[in-house]
Amino acid sequence: MTTRSAEDVLARARVASLVAALANGTPVELLRPELQRHGLGIHLTEVEAAWLWADEVPDAEPSSQLEAMRALAWALGLLSSLGAPDPEACAAVQDALDDPSLGELVLRDENELRAMLRSIEQAIAEGEAPPNERVDRERLVWRRRALRWALGEQAAWGE
């Protein structure tokens, strides 16, 4: 297992952000230029490509894509904590991901990523969110999925 590069994690966070925007009703015509500007075509799954290029409406729950985006943004240090979902914080992360002057990002230390993953897995097993977080199981599952992918525990995003 090899932890993914910060560039790959950033690209995946950007894709999740675009898919969430599409699922929330943003016209695909407004999203395609962002997809191209950031060179995200190679980072799309087949389903995501169908949504963004073939005008198919995604059946994805926007909150799940936003949770994946938030977990990856946390892994990149763009969020200090995951905490409970906050629409304003999500919008701020989406804006930051789209900022062309974002600069070079570095993933958090692998031990810190694994500690967060263990915390999420424990919360899923116990059926409750970590202290001070109001997060349902589905959101925790998407956080886990995103961090497992970032840590290289999943070969591809769609697994």
N, C-alpha and C positions, 0 to 999 in steps of 0.2 A: 504494500500500500504506500502510495506516495501522495502527500498532501498536494492539492492543486495549487497552481500559481495564483497570485493575487489578480493577475490579468484575467484568468479564466473565471475566477469567482466574481469579479466585477462584471464580466460579460453576462454571466448567468443571472446575477442580480438585476442587470438591465433588462434582460429578456423577461424575467418574472414581473418586473415593473410594467413593461409594455403589455404583457398578457393580462395583467390585472386591470390596466387602463382599458383595454379592449373589452374585457368582461364587464367592466363598469359602464360601458356605453360610449367610450371615445371612438369616433369613426376611424376605421383602419387607415383611411387616406392620410390622417394626421400622424399616424404611428409609423408608417413605412419610411418616411424620411429619417426618422430617428434610428430605425433599424439599420438603414444603409449608412448613415453618418458614423455610427459606432462599429460598423462591420460585423453585425451580429448574426448574419445569415448562417455562418458555419456553426453557430452555437444553438440553433433551433432544433428541437425534436421534430419528427415528422408531423405530429399533431399541431405543434406551435406554428410550423411553416404553413400548414393548411389554413390555420386561423388567420395568419398575417399576410399570406399571399393569395389565397383562394377565396377570400371573403366569407369563410365559414364562421359562424358565430360560436365562440367557445362555450363549452358546457362547464368550464372550470369555475369553481367558486372563487370570486375575486379575493376573498379574505385569505384563502389558502396560498394564492400566488403572492399576496402581500406579506404573509408570514415567512414564506421562503425568502423573499426579498429582504425582509427585516433581519432574518437570521444571517444571511450572507453579508448584509451591511454591517451587522455587529462583528462578524468574523473579520471584516476589513477595517474595523475600528471607527466606522462612521456613526455608530451608536454606542453609547457607553454601557447600556444595558438593554435587555430585550423587554422586560416589563410587560404590562398590559398594553394591548393595541390602542393606539391613539391616532385618530385620523390626521391631525395636524403633523404629528411626528412622521407618519407614513408619507405625507405630501412633501415634507422637508427632505426625507431620504430620497424620494423620487426626483426631486429637484437637484439634489447633490449628485445623484447618479448620472444625471443628464448634463451636468456642468462640464464643458470642454476643458476647463482649467483645473480639473480635479487633482491633477498631479499624480505622482507615483504613490501607490498604496502598498501596504505590507500587511500580510495576514497576521492575526494574533498568533502568539506562541502556540504550538501544537498542544502542549499540556493544558493551556487555557481552553482551547477548542474542545479537547476531550473532556475536561471537567464540566463544561457546559452541556456537552452531549450526555454525560452520565446523569447530570441533574435532570435533564429533559426525560431521559429514559426512565429514571426513577419516578418522576411525576406521572408518566404514562402508566407505569406498572401499578402505582398506588391509586391511580384514578383521580388525582387532584393536581392542580397547578402549583408551582413553587410558591413559597410565601410572598405575599404582597403582589401577586399577579392574578388577574382575573382572565384566565385563558382556558378555552375549552380544549378537549382532547384533540380535535381535528387540527387545531392550530399547533399544538405541541407535536403532532405527527409530522406536519410540514416543516417545523423547525428541525426536528430530528433528521428528516430526509435531507434538508439543505446542508446541515453540518456533516452528515455522513458523506454526502457527495463531496463537500469541500475537503474533507479528510482523505478522500480517495477510496473510501470503503464501498462505493458504488462506481462501476465502470462508466455508466452513462446516466444522465439525468432521469430518463424515463423508467429506470429499473425500480 
